[in-house]
Amino acid sequence: MNTMGAKSHFSLMSLCLALLLCGCATSKINWAERVGRYTFDQAVVELGPPDKQARLQDGTVVAEWLTRPSRNRLYTSAGWYPYWHGWGFPTYVETYSPEGWLRLVFGPDGQLKEWKTYLR
């Protein structure tokens, strides 16, 4: 048996696994840390233009970004029913996941005042 080939194969597989695990580790944004130090312009550069935006009378800007679209899925399968002689009618299962939104509120000075993530 070729032990050199087995060692290089194991090393290659270990490297691929390490790269896969590193690639899947994305850091989440700590919005609480950015309060008072993050501007609307920085948010637009980082997140793109907001999906919804409103300017209040006092100069406060409320902006919302869609972070995760909703999904409707319908699954179907034929099932075997124990007291039914043969295959039954197809069963249908519908799943729904709501939209994920990020709301950032910027004060009249343009600095981030508060933030909120929610599902709709």
DSSP file (Angstrom, degrees, kcal/mol; ACC not computed):
  #  RESIDUE AA STRUCTURE BP1 BP2  ACC     N-H-->O    O-->H-N    N-H-->O    O-->H-N    TCO  KAPPA ALPHA  PHI   PSI    X-CA   Y-CA   Z-CA
    1    1 A M              0   0    0      0, 0.0     2,-1.0     0, 0.0     3,-0.1   0.000 360.0 360.0 360.0 142.3    0.0    0.0    0.0
    2    2 A N     >  +     0   0    0      1,-0.2     4,-1.5     2,-0.1     5,-0.1  -0.718 360.0 179.0 -86.7 100.8    1.2    3.5   -0.8
    3    3 A T  H  > S+     0   0    0     -2,-1.0     4,-2.2     1,-0.2    -1,-0.2   0.803  79.5  58.7 -74.4 -28.6    1.5    5.3    2.5
    4    4 A M  H  > S+     0   0    0      2,-0.2     4,-2.1     1,-0.2    -1,-0.2   0.911 107.1  46.8 -66.6 -41.1    2.8    8.5    0.9
    5    5 A G  H  > S+     0   0    0      2,-0.2     4,-2.2     1,-0.2    -1,-0.2   0.875 111.8  51.0 -66.4 -38.2   -0.3    8.7   -1.2
    6    6 A A  H  X S+     0   0    0     -4,-1.5     4,-2.4     2,-0.2    -2,-0.2   0.891 110.3  49.5 -67.0 -39.5   -2.6    8.1    1.7
    7    7 A K  H  X S+     0   0    0     -4,-2.2     4,-2.5     2,-0.2    -2,-0.2   0.919 112.8  45.9 -65.9 -43.4   -0.9   10.8    3.8
    8    8 A S  H  X S+     0   0    0     -4,-2.1     4,-2.4     2,-0.2    -2,-0.2   0.873 112.4  51.6 -68.7 -34.6   -1.1   13.3    1.0
    9    9 A H  H  X S+     0   0    0     -4,-2.2     4,-2.3     2,-0.2    -2,-0.2   0.922 111.5  47.1 -65.2 -43.3   -4.8   12.4    0.5
   10   10 A F  H  X S+     0   0    0     -4,-2.4     4,-2.4     2,-0.2    -2,-0.2   0.900 112.5  49.9 -63.9 -41.5   -5.5   12.8    4.2
   11   11 A S  H  X S+     0   0    0     -4,-2.5     4,-2.3     2,-0.2    -2,-0.2   0.905 111.0  49.0 -64.1 -41.6   -3.7   16.2    4.2
   12   12 A L  H  X S+     0   0    0     -4,-2.4     4,-2.3     2,-0.2    -2,-0.2   0.913 112.0  48.0 -64.8 -43.0   -5.6   17.4    1.2
   13   13 A M  H  X S+     0   0    0     -4,-2.3     4,-2.3     2,-0.2    -2,-0.2   0.892 111.4  50.9 -65.3 -39.4   -9.0   16.3    2.7
   14   14 A S  H  X S+     0   0    0     -4,-2.4     4,-2.4     2,-0.2    -2,-0.2   0.906 110.5  49.3 -64.2 -41.7   -8.0   18.0    6.0
   15   15 A L  H  X S+     0   0    0     -4,-2.3     4,-2.4     2,-0.2    -2,-0.2   0.915 110.8  49.6 -63.6 -43.8   -7.1   21.2    4.2
   16   16 A C  H  X S+     0   0    0     -4,-2.3     4,-2.2     1,-0.2    -2,-0.2   0.906 111.6  48.9 -62.2 -42.0  -10.4   21.2    2.3
   17   17 A L  H  X S+     0   0    0     -4,-2.3     4,-2.4     2,-0.2    -2,-0.2   0.911 111.0  50.0 -64.3 -42.5  -12.4   20.7    5.5
   18   18 A A  H  X S+     0   0    0     -4,-2.4     4,-2.2     1,-0.2    -2,-0.2   0.911 111.8  47.9 -63.4 -42.4  -10.5   23.5    7.2
   19   19 A L  H  X S+     0   0    0     -4,-2.4     4,-2.3     2,-0.2    -1,-0.2   0.884 111.1  51.5 -65.7 -38.3  -11.2   25.9    4.3
   20   20 A L  H  X S+     0   0    0     -4,-2.2     4,-1.5     2,-0.2    -2,-0.2   0.928 111.5  46.4 -63.6 -45.2  -14.9   24.9    4.2
   21   21 A L  H  X S+     0   0    0     -4,-2.4     4,-0.6     1,-0.2    -2,-0.2   0.876 113.5  48.7 -66.8 -37.4  -15.3   25.6    7.9
   22   22 A C  H >< S+     0   0    0     -4,-2.2     3,-0.6     1,-0.2    -1,-0.2   0.880 109.9  52.4 -69.1 -37.2  -13.5   28.9    7.7
   23   23 A G  H 3< S+     0   0    0     -4,-2.3    -1,-0.2     1,-0.2    -2,-0.2   0.795 107.5  52.1 -68.9 -28.3  -15.6   29.9    4.7
   24   24 A C  H 3< S+     0   0    0     -4,-1.5     2,-1.3    -5,-0.2    -1,-0.2   0.616  87.9  90.9 -83.3 -12.3  -18.8   29.2    6.6
   25   25 A A    <<  +     0   0    0     -4,-0.6     2,-0.4    -3,-0.6    -1,-0.1  -0.694  54.2 169.6 -89.8  94.5  -17.9   31.3    9.6
   26   26 A T        -     0   0    0     -2,-1.3     2,-0.3     0, 0.0    -3,-0.0  -0.862  32.0-123.5-104.1 140.5  -19.3   34.7    8.9
   27   27 A S        -     0   0    0     -2,-0.4     2,-0.2     1,-0.0    -2,-0.0  -0.605  20.7-130.7 -84.0 141.0  -19.3   37.3   11.6
   28   28 A K        -     0   0    0     -2,-0.3     2,-0.4     1,-0.1    -1,-0.0  -0.598  27.8-105.5 -86.2 151.3  -22.6   38.9   12.6
   29   29 A I        -     0   0    0     -2,-0.2     2,-1.1     1,-0.1     3,-0.1  -0.623  21.8-141.7 -79.0 130.0  -22.8   42.7   12.8
   30   30 A N     >  +     0   0    0     -2,-0.4     4,-0.7     1,-0.2     3,-0.5  -0.771  23.0 178.4 -91.5  93.7  -22.9   44.0   16.4
   31   31 A W  H >> S+     0   0    0     -2,-1.1     4,-0.8     1,-0.2     3,-0.7   0.832  75.5  62.1 -69.0 -32.5  -25.4   46.9   16.0
   32   32 A A  H >4 S+     0   0    0      1,-0.3     3,-0.5     2,-0.2    -1,-0.2   0.851 102.0  53.2 -61.5 -32.8  -25.4   47.8   19.7
   33   33 A E  H 34 S+     0   0    0     -3,-0.5    -1,-0.3     1,-0.2    -2,-0.2   0.769 106.6  53.1 -71.1 -25.9  -21.7   48.6   19.3
   34   34 A R  H XX S+     0   0    0     -4,-0.7     3,-2.2    -3,-0.7     4,-0.8   0.559  76.5 120.1 -89.0  -9.1  -22.4   50.9   16.3
   35   35 A V  T << S+     0   0    0     -4,-0.8    78,-0.2    -3,-0.5    76,-0.0  -0.371  86.6   9.1 -60.4 128.8  -25.0   53.1   18.1
   36   36 A G  T 34 S+     0   0    0     76,-2.3    -1,-0.3     2,-0.3    77,-0.1   0.316 127.4  62.2  84.6  -7.8  -23.7   56.7   18.1
   37   37 A R  T <4 S+     0   0    0     -3,-2.2     2,-0.4    75,-0.1    -2,-0.2   0.302  84.5  79.9-129.8   7.7  -20.8   55.9   15.8
   38   38 A Y     <  -     0   0    0     -4,-0.8    74,-2.5    74,-0.2    -2,-0.3  -0.967  61.8-153.1-124.7 132.5  -22.5   54.8   12.6
   39   39 A T  B  >  -A  111   0A   0     -2,-0.4     4,-1.8    72,-0.2    72,-0.2  -0.582  27.8-115.2-104.5 165.2  -24.0   57.1   10.0
   40   40 A F  H  > S+     0   0    0     70,-1.1     4,-2.3     1,-0.2     5,-0.2   0.889 116.9  55.3 -62.4 -40.3  -26.8   56.7    7.4
   41   41 A D  H  > S+     0   0    0      1,-0.2     4,-2.1     2,-0.2    -1,-0.2   0.896 106.4  50.5 -61.9 -40.3  -24.2   57.1    4.6
   42   42 A Q  H  > S+     0   0    0      1,-0.2     4,-2.4     2,-0.2    -1,-0.2   0.887 109.2  52.1 -63.8 -38.0  -22.1   54.3    6.0
   43   43 A A  H  X S+     0   0    0     -4,-1.8     4,-3.4     2,-0.2     5,-0.5   0.902 109.0  49.3 -64.7 -41.1  -25.2   52.1    6.1
   44   44 A V  H  X S+     0   0    0     -4,-2.3     4,-1.7     1,-0.2    -1,-0.2   0.896 112.0  48.5 -66.0 -39.6  -26.0   52.8    2.5
   45   45 A V  H  < S+     0   0    0     -4,-2.1    -2,-0.2    -5,-0.2    -1,-0.2   0.913 120.8  36.5 -65.0 -41.6  -22.5   52.0    1.4
   46   46 A E  H  < S+     0   0    0     -4,-2.4    -2,-0.2    -5,-0.2    -3,-0.2   0.892 133.5  22.0 -79.7 -41.4  -22.5   48.7    3.4
   47   47 A L  H  < S-     0   0    0     -4,-3.4    -3,-0.2     1,-0.3    -2,-0.2   0.558 103.1-121.6-106.0 -11.2  -26.1   47.5    2.9
   48   48 A G     <  -     0   0    0     -4,-1.7    -1,-0.3    -5,-0.5    -2,-0.1  -0.308  59.2 -28.0  89.6 176.8  -27.2   49.3   -0.2
   49   49 A P  S    S-     0   0    0      0, 0.0    -5,-0.0     0, 0.0     2,-0.0  -0.368  78.7-103.2 -65.0 144.3  -30.1   51.7   -0.5
   50   50 A P        -     0   0    0      0, 0.0    15,-0.2     0, 0.0     3,-0.1  -0.316  13.9-135.9 -68.8 151.5  -32.9   50.9    2.1
   51   51 A D  S    S+     0   0    0     13,-1.7     2,-0.3     1,-0.2    14,-0.2   0.822  93.8  18.8 -73.7 -32.0  -36.1   49.2    0.9
   52   52 A K  E    S+B   64   0B   0     12,-1.8    12,-2.9     2,-0.0     2,-0.3  -0.994  72.3 173.1-138.2 144.7  -38.2   51.6    3.0
   53   53 A Q  E     -B   63   0B   0     -2,-0.3     2,-0.3    10,-0.2    10,-0.2  -0.991   6.6-179.8-153.6 142.0  -37.2   55.0    4.3
   54   54 A A  E     -B   62   0B   0      8,-2.3     8,-2.9    -2,-0.3     2,-0.5  -0.996  16.7-148.2-144.6 140.0  -39.0   57.9    6.1
   55   55 A R  E     -B   61   0B   0     -2,-0.3     6,-0.2     6,-0.2     2,-0.1  -0.942  21.1-147.3-108.1 123.8  -37.8   61.2    7.4
   56   56 A L    >   -     0   0    0      4,-3.2     3,-1.8    -2,-0.5    -2,-0.0  -0.340  28.7-101.4 -84.7 169.1  -39.7   62.5   10.5
   57   57 A Q  T 3  S+     0   0    0      1,-0.3    -1,-0.1     2,-0.1    -2,-0.0   0.808 120.9  55.9 -62.9 -30.9  -40.4   66.1   11.3
   58   58 A D  T 3  S-     0   0    0      2,-0.1    -1,-0.3     1,-0.1    -3,-0.0   0.431 124.2-100.8 -82.9   3.4  -37.6   66.3   13.8
   59   59 A G  S <  S+     0   0    0     -3,-1.8     2,-0.2     1,-0.3    -2,-0.1   0.393  75.0 143.9  94.9  -2.8  -35.0   65.2   11.2
   60   60 A T        -     0   0    0     -5,-0.1    -4,-3.2    49,-0.1     2,-0.5  -0.487  39.3-147.0 -69.9 138.6  -34.9   61.6   12.3
   61   61 A V  E     -BC  55 106B   0     45,-2.6    45,-3.2    -6,-0.2     2,-0.6  -0.944   9.3-165.8-111.1 125.6  -34.5   59.0    9.5
   62   62 A V  E     +BC  54 105B   0     -8,-2.9    -8,-2.3    -2,-0.5     2,-0.4  -0.957  15.7 178.0-109.5 119.6  -36.1   55.6    9.9
   63   63 A A  E     -BC  53 104B   0     41,-2.7    41,-2.8    -2,-0.6     2,-0.4  -0.958  11.7-162.1-127.3 142.2  -34.7   53.1    7.3
   64   64 A E  E     -BC  52 103B   0    -12,-2.9   -12,-1.8    -2,-0.4   -13,-1.7  -0.977   1.0-165.6-127.8 137.4  -35.5   49.4    6.8
   65   65 A W  E     - C   0 102B   0     37,-2.6    37,-2.5    -2,-0.4     2,-0.6  -0.960  23.7-126.6-119.4 137.2  -33.6   46.8    4.8
   66   66 A L  E     + C   0 101B   0     -2,-0.4    35,-0.2    35,-0.2    -2,-0.0  -0.742  30.9 173.8 -79.7 117.8  -35.0   43.4    3.8
   67   67 A T  E     +     0   0B   0     33,-2.8    34,-0.2    -2,-0.6    -1,-0.2   0.706  68.3  17.8-100.4 -23.8  -32.4   40.9    5.1
   68   68 A R  E    S- C   0 100B   0     32,-1.7    32,-2.9     0, 0.0    -1,-0.3  -0.907  75.7-135.6-150.3 118.9  -34.2   37.6    4.3
   69   69 A P        -     0   0    0      0, 0.0     2,-0.1     0, 0.0    32,-0.0  -0.324  31.7-102.8 -71.4 157.2  -37.1   37.2    1.8
   70   70 A S        -     0   0    0     29,-0.1     2,-0.4    26,-0.0    29,-0.1  -0.396  34.9-153.4 -75.8 157.8  -40.1   35.1    2.8
   71   71 A R  E     -E   97   0C   0     26,-1.9    26,-2.2    -2,-0.1     2,-0.5  -0.997  13.1-168.2-137.7 133.0  -40.5   31.6    1.4
   72   72 A N  E     -E   96   0C   0     -2,-0.4     2,-0.4    24,-0.2    24,-0.2  -0.982  16.2-179.2-113.8 128.5  -43.5   29.4    0.7
   73   73 A R  E     -E   95   0C   0     22,-2.5    22,-2.7    -2,-0.5     2,-0.5  -0.985  14.3-160.4-130.7 141.8  -42.7   25.8   -0.1
   74   74 A L  E     -E   94   0C   0     -2,-0.4     2,-0.4    20,-0.2    20,-0.2  -0.983  10.1-168.5-122.4 122.4  -45.1   23.0   -0.9
   75   75 A Y  E     -E   93   0C   0     18,-3.2    18,-2.5    -2,-0.5     2,-0.4  -0.865   3.4-173.2-109.9 143.6  -44.0   19.4   -0.5
   76   76 A T  E     +E   92   0C   0     -2,-0.4     2,-0.3    16,-0.2    16,-0.2  -0.989   9.5 161.6-135.1 146.4  -45.8   16.4   -1.8
   77   77 A S  E     -E   91   0C   0     14,-1.7    14,-3.0    -2,-0.4     2,-0.4  -0.980  36.8-118.1-158.5 150.0  -45.2   12.7   -1.3
   78   78 A A        -     0   0    0     -2,-0.3     2,-0.3    12,-0.2    11,-0.1  -0.732  37.9-160.0 -86.1 140.4  -47.1    9.5   -1.7
   79   79 A G        -     0   0    0     10,-0.5     9,-2.1    -2,-0.4     2,-0.6  -0.868  18.2-125.4-124.7 157.2  -47.4    7.6    1.6
   80   80 A W  B     -F   87   0D   0     -2,-0.3     7,-0.1     7,-0.2     5,-0.1  -0.888  22.5-158.4 -99.8 124.7  -48.1    4.1    2.7
   81   81 A Y    >   -     0   0    0      5,-0.7     3,-1.5    -2,-0.6     5,-0.3  -0.908  13.4-139.8-105.7 128.3  -51.0    3.8    5.1
   82   82 A P  T 3  S+     0   0    0      0, 0.0    -1,-0.1     0, 0.0     4,-0.1   0.804  99.7  38.6 -62.1 -34.0  -50.9    0.6    7.2
   83   83 A Y  T 3  S+     0   0    0      2,-0.1     2,-0.5    -3,-0.0    -3,-0.0   0.265 101.2  86.8-101.5  12.8  -54.7   -0.1    7.1
   84   84 A W  S <  S-     0   0    0     -3,-1.5     2,-1.4     2,-0.1    -3,-0.2  -0.933  80.7-128.1-111.1 133.2  -55.1    0.9    3.5
   85   85 A H  S    S-     0   0    0     -2,-0.5     2,-0.2     2,-0.1    -2,-0.1  -0.651  78.0  -8.5 -86.6  92.7  -54.4   -1.7    0.9
   86   86 A G  S    S-     0   0    0     -2,-1.4    -5,-0.7    -5,-0.3     2,-0.2  -0.650 108.5 -25.7 117.4-174.3  -52.0    0.0   -1.4
   87   87 A W  B     -F   80   0D   0     -2,-0.2    -7,-0.2    -7,-0.1     2,-0.1  -0.474  62.2-138.8 -75.4 143.2  -50.6    3.5   -1.8
   88   88 A G        -     0   0    0     -9,-2.1    -9,-0.1     1,-0.2    -1,-0.1  -0.218  33.8 -70.7 -90.7-176.4  -52.7    6.3   -0.6
   89   89 A F        -     0   0    0      1,-0.1   -10,-0.5   -11,-0.1    -1,-0.2  -0.387  65.6 -86.2 -70.5 154.2  -53.4    9.7   -2.0
   90   90 A P        -     0   0    0      0, 0.0     2,-0.4     0, 0.0   -12,-0.2  -0.327  40.6-136.5 -63.9 144.4  -50.5   12.2   -2.0
   91   91 A T  E     -E   77   0C   0    -14,-3.0   -14,-1.7    -3,-0.1     2,-0.4  -0.797  13.6-150.4-100.2 146.0  -50.0   14.2    1.1
   92   92 A Y  E     -E   76   0C   0     -2,-0.4     2,-0.4   -16,-0.2   -16,-0.2  -0.957  11.5-174.5-120.4 134.3  -49.2   17.9    0.9
   93   93 A V  E     -E   75   0C   0    -18,-2.5   -18,-3.2    -2,-0.4     2,-0.5  -0.995   6.9-162.7-127.8 125.5  -47.3   19.9    3.4
   94   94 A E  E     -E   74   0C   0     -2,-0.4     2,-0.3   -20,-0.2   -20,-0.2  -0.926   6.8-171.7-110.7 130.6  -46.9   23.7    3.1
   95   95 A T  E     -E   73   0C   0    -22,-2.7   -22,-2.5    -2,-0.5     2,-0.4  -0.896   1.4-168.6-118.9 151.4  -44.2   25.6    5.0
   96   96 A Y  E     -E   72   0C   0     -2,-0.3   -24,-0.2   -24,-0.2   -26,-0.0  -1.000   7.5-169.4-139.4 134.6  -43.8   29.3    5.3
   97   97 A S  E     -E   71   0C   0    -26,-2.2   -26,-1.9    -2,-0.4    -2,-0.0  -0.997  26.1-128.1-122.7 130.5  -40.9   31.4    6.6
   98   98 A P        -     0   0    0      0, 0.0     2,-0.2     0, 0.0   -26,-0.0  -0.157  30.1 -88.9 -74.0 168.1  -41.5   35.1    7.2
   99   99 A E        -     0   0    0    -29,-0.1    21,-2.3     1,-0.0     2,-0.5  -0.481  35.0-136.1 -73.3 144.9  -39.4   38.0    5.9
  100  100 A G  E     -CD  68 119B   0    -32,-2.9   -33,-2.8    19,-0.2   -32,-1.7  -0.905  25.2-172.6-103.2 132.4  -36.5   39.2    8.0
  101  101 A W  E     -CD  66 118B   0     17,-3.0    17,-2.1    -2,-0.5     2,-0.5  -0.925  18.2-153.0-127.2 148.8  -36.1   43.0    8.3
  102  102 A L  E     -CD  65 117B   0    -37,-2.5   -37,-2.6    -2,-0.3     2,-0.5  -0.990  13.0-164.8-118.6 123.5  -33.5   45.3    9.8
  103  103 A R  E     -CD  64 116B   0     13,-3.5    13,-1.9    -2,-0.5     2,-0.4  -0.946   5.2-174.1-111.8 123.3  -34.7   48.8   11.0
  104  104 A L  E     -CD  63 115B   0    -41,-2.8   -41,-2.7    -2,-0.5     2,-0.5  -0.964   8.2-158.5-115.9 132.2  -32.1   51.5   11.7
  105  105 A V  E     -CD  62 114B   0      9,-2.9     8,-3.6    -2,-0.4     9,-1.6  -0.951   7.8-165.3-113.2 121.9  -33.1   54.8   13.2
  106  106 A F  E     -CD  61 112B   0    -45,-3.2   -45,-2.6    -2,-0.5     6,-0.2  -0.900  15.4-130.6-109.8 133.8  -30.7   57.7   12.7
  107  107 A G    >   -     0   0    0      4,-2.7     3,-2.2    -2,-0.4   -46,-0.1  -0.098  37.4 -90.0 -72.1 175.6  -31.0   60.9   14.7
  108  108 A P  T 3  S+     0   0    0      0, 0.0    -1,-0.1     0, 0.0   -49,-0.0   0.765 128.1  60.7 -59.6 -25.3  -31.0   64.4   13.2
  109  109 A D  T 3  S-     0   0    0      2,-0.1     3,-0.1     1,-0.0   -49,-0.1   0.501 118.2-113.0 -79.8  -2.9  -27.2   64.5   13.5
  110  110 A G  S <  S+     0   0    0     -3,-2.2   -70,-1.1     1,-0.3     2,-0.2   0.406  75.5 128.2  89.0  -2.3  -27.1   61.4   11.1
  111  111 A Q  B    S-A   39   0A   0    -72,-0.2    -4,-2.7     1,-0.1    -1,-0.3  -0.597  71.3 -95.3 -89.6 149.3  -25.8   59.0   13.8
  112  112 A L  E     +D  106   0B   0    -74,-2.5   -76,-2.3   -78,-0.3    -6,-0.3  -0.449  42.9 174.7 -63.7 124.8  -27.4   55.7   14.5
  113  113 A K  E     -     0   0B   0     -8,-3.6     2,-0.3     1,-0.4    -7,-0.2   0.808  60.9 -12.3-102.3 -41.7  -29.7   56.1   17.4
  114  114 A E  E     -D  105   0B   0     -9,-1.6    -9,-2.9     2,-0.0    -1,-0.4  -0.981  56.5-158.5-156.7 163.7  -31.4   52.7   17.7
  115  115 A W  E     -D  104   0B   0     -2,-0.3     2,-0.3   -11,-0.2   -11,-0.2  -0.952   6.9-178.4-144.4 160.5  -31.8   49.4   15.7
  116  116 A K  E     -D  103   0B   0    -13,-1.9   -13,-3.5    -2,-0.3     2,-0.4  -0.948  13.9-154.0-161.3 138.0  -34.1   46.5   15.6
  117  117 A T  E     +D  102   0B   0     -2,-0.3     2,-0.3   -15,-0.2   -15,-0.2  -0.944  29.0 160.9-111.7 141.2  -34.4   43.2   13.7
  118  118 A Y  E     -D  101   0B   0    -17,-2.1   -17,-3.0    -2,-0.4     2,-0.4  -0.974  34.7-119.3-153.6 165.1  -37.9   41.7   13.2
  119  119 A L  E      D  100   0B   0     -2,-0.3   -19,-0.2   -19,-0.2    -2,-0.0  -0.874 360.0 360.0-109.3 141.8  -39.9   39.2   11.2
  120  120 A R              0   0    0    -21,-2.3   -20,-0.1    -2,-0.4    -1,-0.1   0.324 360.0 360.0-133.5 360.0  -42.9   40.1    9.1
